[in-house]
Amino acid sequence: VSDLGGEARFVSAVTRRLRQLGAMTRGDRQVGLGTSGDAFGFGALDLMSGPYGAKALSCVMLDLSKQDTSVAPPADGWPGGAGWRGFAADARRELEEQEVELAERAAFKAGGLKRFLNRLLGITCSSQAGLFHALSAHITRLEEADREAGTMD
């Protein structure tokens, strides 16, 4: 699997199906997953199996709409070289061309995250990488907040 953000949709689907297979064959959906839940090695690419994907997507959509973010830029900077504001404008335009609803509430609609990840495949690779970086960073932030609060599953 490459680090291309659009592939996360497919990785999540495979991970979910492998977990279901473990549940059917061994009667336990957590069989072989250990404490991290990452026995399949997909790590941050497995967005749809956990509780943070839709919440993080709503954060990304809010960041895009206000053209501001608390997410640290990737090591090589935001795609396009114009910082988050320039990247957000370009990514927003590309997502609108793919008919992605950018309202925060769209992230929580049934299939909202799945639709977003599918539509990522229709935008440029650099925008995919930037959006996926922001999405992963928000997931990490949400997980850390729950861990600190003692509410993480």
N, C-alpha and C positions, 0 to 999 in steps of 0.2 A: 504494500500500500504506500502510495506517495504521500507527501505532506500537503497535497492539494485539498483545500477545504471542502469542495463539493463531494469528495469521496466519503466524507463522514456519514452521509446518509446511508450509503451501502454498507459501511463498516458497522453502523449501528444496527442495521437490519440483520446482518450476519450474526452479530453478538447476541441479539435478542433470540434469534432462532436456535443458536447453540445452547443458550440457557434453557429454552423450552425443551430442547431435546434431552438435556440433563435431567430436567424435572420429570419427563415422561419415562426415561429409562431407569432412573434411580430414585424417583419420588421426592427429589429435593432440588429446587431451582437454584440453589447456591452450591451444588456439588462442584468441587474442584475450583471454586472461585477464590477461596482464601478470604482474608479479611479485607483486601483492597477491592475485590470484585473485578480484578483485571487479569484473570488467568489466561485470557485469550490474547493479551498483549496489545490491545487497541488503545488503552489509556484515554487520552483526551479526545480521540476520535469517536468514542462511544458516547454520543450526546443523548440519544433517545432512551437509553435504559435507565437513566437516573432521573431524579426529581428536579434537576436544575436547568435543563435545556430550555424549557419555555420561559422560565424566569429570566435567564440570561439573554434569550432572544428579545424579550421585551426591553431589556436594558440597551441592547444594541440598537433597536429601533428608536428608542428615545434619544440615544447618542446621535444617530443619523439625523433625526428631525431637528434637534437643537444645534447640530454641528459642533458638539463639544463632547469630550469624553474624559473619564478619569483613568482610562486604560493607558498604560505605558506603551509607547510605540515599539514595533518589532525592532530587532537589532539593526536592520538596514533601513529603518524609517518606514513611514506609511507610504504605500504605493503612490506614485505620481510625484513624490518629492515636495508636495506643497503642505505637508503637515496634515493633521486630522481634518481640518476644515475643507481643504481641497479634496482629500480622499473621500470624505463623507459626501460631498456634492457629486463626485463622479460615481460613487457606489450607489447613491440614491437614484441617480438617473438610470444606471444600468438595471437596478432592481425594478424600477417603475416600467422599464421596457419589457421586463419579464412578468409584468402584472403582479408583482408582489405587493400586498397591502402593507404599508409601513406604519400603521397605527399600532401602538403598544398592545392594544386588546387583541390584535390579530395573532399574536404569539400564543395566546391562551385558547384560541378557537381549536376545536377538534381537528387534528392533523396540521396545525399551524406550523410547528417545527418541521415536520416531515415535508410539507409543501415548500417551506423556505429552503431547506437543504436540497430538495430536488431542483428548485429554480436557480440555486447557486451554480449549477452546471451550465447555465446559459449566459453567464457573465464572464468577463475576462479572468484569466488565471490570477493576475495581480490583485484584482478586487476580491476574488474568492479568498486569497491568502490573507488579505487585510481584514475582511469580515470574519473569517474563521479565527484569526488571532484575537480579535475583540470578543467574539463569542466564547472562546476558550478562557480568556482572561476573566470574563464575568462569571463563568462557571467556577473557576478557581476561587474567586473572591467570595461567591455565595457559599461554597463548601467551607472555606476558612471561617466565615462568619458563623455558620452552624456549628463547626467544630469548637470554636471559642465559646459559644453559648451552651455547648453540651447537648445540642439537639440533633446532631448528625446521626443518621441511621447507621 
